[in-house]
Every structure is written in structure tokens, then in C-alpha cells.
Amino acid sequence: MATSRRLGRLGRGVFDRNDRRKQAYRYTSAGTDALPLVDLSLGSTDLPPPAVALEAIEDALRTPESSSYCLQAATRPFREAVAAWSKRRFGVSVDPDREVLLLVGSQEGTAHLPLAVLDPGDAALILDPSYPSHRGGLVLADARIERLQLRQEQCWRPDFNALSNSKWDQLRMMVFGFPHNPTAQVGEQSWLAEAMERGIRHQVVVAHDNPYVDLALEGDAPALLLCPGWREWGIEFFSFSKGWCLGGFRLAFAIGAEPLITALRELKGVVDFNQSLALQRGAIAALSDAPDWPQQILEVYRERRDRTLAALGALGWHVPCPSMALYLWLPVPTWAKQQGFNDETLAADLLDRTGIALTPGSGFGSGGDDWLRLALVQPVEDLEAAVARMGPWWHAHI
Ligand SMILES: Cc1ncc(COP(=O)(O)O)c(C=O)c1O
């Protein structure tokens, strides 16, 4: 059956091929002596969510309201909890009725926003590399995509001057995200300040995807809410998936300029009936009773980062030290390039020979070519064991 050309443009490419390889490995290794799959290719944590959140969900599950459709008005307690969190976390007061929106995951928000603010053919800017829903949402909205390349030589700092003034004038939207997946760099507040300043000057919507706001290992994570001007042109996306380890529950929210929140809410009105009230209760408990959960898990990620980096270094794989939790961003080694590997073929070879799955960087855009992402989503001993498993593979190649 013919599907839309838009869907074709979306493409599945690298990630799809990597997923198929993982499935094939699982299938062929089951019941054999082959090493079991160690999946370090997804940012889906093994760490537990706060018990208060799970208890609140459990308590609310059997109430009839939790099985009913949830209209916007019923999300007010959640929006009030978000407003209280914003005041506590950033010192920023927000209007729970007009500046806060519940989302079914922040990915849903960044993917839907372009449909709410862009017309077909409008120009929008993303970082390259960047999280796939940033590009994906723009493709679904038939936007014209411009890219701002992030480069290691520039410490992954966006070079705003890489775009001419006339290009800036043509833009209608830009999507940023620091702390940054996949490069694992926290980034700086001044980068967002410049994005916001350009947004106001050139009348460009600034969407900032910030699910890792509480997961900086070095320095402070930037936030768009701290930039004067967000009430005019900005919207920021936050999530319960990373800091509160509730990824499977699909809970997130946006705080932003009233016209953007209204537009996204209207768009979502034809798509969903919000998240279940029971899950919202869990989210409220996380924000109100376990606001420090993300800080508590930082030490776990720090140990995982440091010991995995040390193990890779002992192997000869020298990986830059990331400033945020959850990921390592590994350069394709020189020997691999000399042997004709790129990030995708190297990830495939590693998986076939060791059962370890990493993410090919090119799946995040051409700026990720020749990089691999490793997610620190298993206990530290298992991460070290995975690197030890890489040893024979590494030495057989060099
Ligand atoms: C930058 C970024 N945005 C959004 C998401 C998805 O978050 P959520 O589970 O809230 O949809 C991820 C997940 O890895 C991410 O890295």
C-alpha cells in the first residue's frame, strides 16, 4: 500500500537497521553459547523511580476518574504542581492555566509543536547532531530544515554566526537542547541566552528540549526559563523520564509563552486526551515529594561514567569525559576508520562479535558521523564487564 511521501522523508535509516540487528542477534543467540545481548543503545534507565510516585499511582489506579478521559480542566492539580516546581527550581513564577501544558512524554511535545506553529515550507533550525524527534517533528510539518552543526573542535558550542542574517530572518522556529543528547555536553546558559536573543530579534520561536535539566555532572544545566524573553518567543520541554526514571509512564510538560502553549494544546486536542489521572498523581508526587530524586541518582551516574571511561581508556579507546549523566559519546577509533568502518558498520561489527549494542551517531544527523553513543543504563559492574567483553574484539582488530 502506498504511504505518504512525508513518511518516506521521515525515513528510519540507521536506527531501524540497528534495531533489526539487535533483534536478529537476540533471536540467533537465544539458546546457544553466544554471549547474551547487552543493550547500551537506549537512554532508558535501569534505576528505580521514587517510591512515593509509584505509591501515588497505585493509590489512584482504581479510582473511576483514572479510567476516564482526562480533559484539560482536570489537569489543573498537575499544572499547579509544575508551577510550584518552577518557582522552587528556577525562581520563576509561571501561570499554571496559561503557561503550562501536560505532555505524553517530551518527545510528543517536540514532535507536535511544529505542526502547531509552522506552515508547510517554513524554515526551522535544528542542531546537528540532535535528538531524532526534533527533525522528525519538522519533517511531519513539511518544514524546510536548516542545520547548525555542532563540532568537537568548538567544544560543541553552537556557532550562531554560521547562519547569515538573511537566513535568520527566514527562520520561524529553532529547536535546541542542552544538556545535549547525544554529545553528553551540559552546555552553557550563555548559549541559550544568545538563542533567545536571536529568537526575539528575528521573531523565531525558540523551543528548548530539556529532559536532562537536573542531570548535569559538571556545572549547571542551562534553562530557557532563565532567559528573559521566553514569555515572548520561548517554550521549554521537561520530562519525568530521565531525572525521575519514569520513562515508561510517558509523563512530561511544557512551560512557555502563552500563544505557544495554547497552540500546542489546541493541536493536541485532536490527538490525545492527556495522560491518565493516576499517572498525573505519580508525577505530582515526584515533583512535590521527591524533587531531589534526580540529584540523588547523579552519584550513581558519576561512578558509572568514571569507571566505564577508565575501562575504555585501559583498552585504548580514549573517550572525552562527558559533563552530563547517562551517555558516553565515543569517537570511532582511528584503526576502525583505517579499516573502512564508519559508526554504523562499527556498531554492527561490535554487536555481531560481542553482543554489545551501541547507537551509531549518524542516527542523530550527519554531525554524529563517526561517533557512537553508549548509554550508562546498567549497573557499573555490568558496564565494566561489557567493556571487558570488548577486549578480544578490539585486540583482534588493531
Ligand atoms: C533530548 C531528548 N528529548 C526527549 C527525549 C524523550 O523524552 P520523553 O521520554 O519525555 O519523551 C529524550 C530521550 O532520550 C531525549 O534524549
The ligand as an SDF file (V2000), in Angstrom:
LIG
                    3D

 16 16  0  0  0  0  0  0  0  0999 V2000
   16.7940   15.1840   24.1290 C   0  0  0  0  0  0  0  0  0  0  0  0
   15.6790   14.2410   24.4150 C   0  0  0  0  0  0  0  0  0  0  0  0
   14.4200   14.6820   24.3320 N   0  0  0  0  0  0  0  0  0  0  0  0
   13.3820   13.8560   24.5890 C   0  0  0  0  0  0  0  0  0  0  0  0
   13.5820   12.5420   24.9340 C   0  0  0  0  0  0  0  0  0  0  0  0
   12.3950   11.6680   25.1970 C   0  0  0  0  0  0  0  0  0  0  0  0
   11.8670   12.0360   26.4350 O   0  0  0  0  0  0  0  0  0  0  0  0
   10.4200   11.5650   26.8640 P   0  0  0  0  0  0  0  0  0  0  0  0
   10.5420   10.2000   27.4510 O   0  0  0  0  0  0  0  0  0  0  0  0
    9.9810   12.6050   27.8560 O   0  0  0  0  0  0  0  0  0  0  0  0
    9.5630   11.5820   25.6460 O   0  0  0  0  0  0  0  0  0  0  0  0
   14.8680   12.0290   25.0210 C   0  0  0  0  0  0  0  0  0  0  0  0
   15.0980   10.6090   25.3250 C   0  0  0  0  0  0  0  0  0  0  0  0
   16.1430   10.0580   25.2280 O   0  0  0  0  0  0  0  0  0  0  0  0
   15.9410   12.9170   24.7700 C   0  0  0  0  0  0  0  0  0  0  0  0
   17.2040   12.4910   24.8440 O   0  0  0  0  0  0  0  0  0  0  0  0
  1  2  1  0
  2  3  1  0
  2 15  2  0
  3  4  2  0
  4  5  1  0
  5  6  1  0
  5 12  2  0
  6  7  1  0
  7  8  1  0
  8  9  2  0
  8 10  1  0
  8 11  1  0
 12 13  1  0
 12 15  1  0
 13 14  2  0
 15 16  1  0
M  END
$$$$
